[in-house]
Amino acid sequence: MRRGALLALGALFVAAMAGLWSCEKTDTSLGKPYDPSLPVKVQGFEPDSGGMATKVFIQGSNFGTDLSKIKVYFNEMRAPVVGSDGEHLYVITPRQPGSPCTISVVINNDSVEYTSKQFIYRTMTTVTTIAGKKGTTEFKPGTLSEAQFDHPSTLCVDGEGNIFLAHWRVPYCFVLINQEKNLVQQLYSGDPLGAPSPDADGKVITAPTDGGDGYYSFDPDAMWAPKSRLILHPSTEQLAEGLKDFVINWKHGMAVCQLDRKIYTRSYNGQLVRFDPVTRTGEQVAVGLQPNTDSFLATDPYQTNILYISYPARHAIYTFDILTGEHKVFAGTVGTAGWKDGQRLEAELNNPVQVVVDQDGSVIVADMNNHCIRKISPDGMVSTLIGKGTVAGYQDGNPEDALFNHPKGVCIDKDYNIYVADYDNNVVRKLSVE
């Protein structure tokens, strides 16, 4: 059957089944019931492609009309079945099944794959502003639509989808953004805080003070009340056991390593320091890591011995292996500011700030002075993920048309939504992947 005919039939099918969909059980009088003595056949489907929640019509025979017995899969992802008249199925594409997709239909113990063609799943992405207003010059809590920022800096997201934001202008504060509750809430006001990080369980949030040994923790069990803490220096006994003392002057980020569940931070003087979040005892891990420059850290959940360290003033990202102590360039051309995609050691960045590792093992970077978000894939290629390199502005829409103005912070939730602290636009943006 030709595509237009099948789609037209699908439209009639939708109309005919309208009453059926509102019922909990299928009315078998509206079609042919499943006959276990006959094979289940799939003869085609339309459309050929689409994104999440695309309506797909499958033509065949012996599907039956009892929806509780009909299962449809796009690869290994199960699709909701909305209706059946025995010869036509109306299903909705599931989220992110991969592409291309083999469609299979399972009725009781009968299973059949349609191999004549595959469904092409197209990922739909869009950039929106979730909180803040361009042009504002003060911080105001409230609902997502009421909230205002003055230079939102860096951020992270916990396991429940709460966003935590370091606000970098007076008042220096720390902010909770909850999209489900439509809430922007100030948790703390005082000294400026650096890039935050959730703990190894995605629960307690840690954010460093700008200078010295201090940091703050925010625990949901304590209603997110800020708790001022200090990284403790090794005792005489611990020094004798081999722990090395440390000196921290300025620090701009922290990251929790899954390998040892300790928190790592790097001082402006080039010392890498880690501490136990329970005992708070710290120790020097390394010295001489690109001294006299700011830095921002991320840990790799897949290569748990690897830290990613961005050096904005060096226009590059390095890795540090906590097992071997090796510190080497990962991406960018050291000392050269520019915007160039390509192989990671030949690509150019311009003031890369916060970094994070996504579910695919790619490194996502807020490339601040290029006004865009960059991606470094596991195969070593750098691409511009969101925004137009070197072009500053403010525009929502698709990732290629979206514009940013010095994005500084980036984080990713479990559903692969990317959040961006758009520093000079005074807003928090979201790249939704559907």
Buried (B, 14 or more C-beta within 10 A) or exposed (E): EEEEEBBEBBEEBBEBBEEBEEEEEBEEEBBBBBEEEEEBBBEBBBBEBBBBEBBBBBBBBBBBBBBEBBBBBBBEBEBEBBBBBBBBBBBBBBBBBEBBBBBBBBBEEBEBEBEEEBBEBBEBBBBEBBBBBEEBEEBBBEEBEEBBBBBBBBBBBBEEBBBBBBBBBEEBBBBBBBBEEBBBBBBBBEBBBBBBBBBBEBBBBBBBBBBBBBBBBBBBEEEBEBEEBEBBBBEEEBEEEEBBEBEBEBBBBBBBBBBBEBBBBBBBBBBBBBBBBEEBBBBBBBBEBBEEBBBBBBBBBEBBBBBBBBBBEBBBBBBBEBEEEEBEBBBBBEEEBBBBBEEBBEBBBBBBBBBBBBEEBBBBBBBBBBBBBBBBBEEBBBEBBBBBBEBBEBBBEEBEEBBBBBBBBBBBBEEBBBBBBBBBBBBBBBBBBB
